[in-house]
Amino acid sequence: MRMSTINSIARVLLIIGGLNWGLVGVFRMNLVTSIFGEGAMASNVVYGLVGIAALYELIRLFSRESVGEKR
């Protein structure tokens, strides 16, 4: 898988996670559990993937900053 594909997947997962948290904060509605059910394995997979995407983007952010400082 190309890095641009991984970056796109991570971005989509973070958008899904952000929208879900926005819905939770504003309307007290968790879209992921509404779709997959409370405590369902699929919900846990979605939450895990969003977390991994966030860690991936965090690492990319700090690696870009450290590269920029060396120049």
Beta strands, then each sheet from edge to edge (+ up, - down):
end
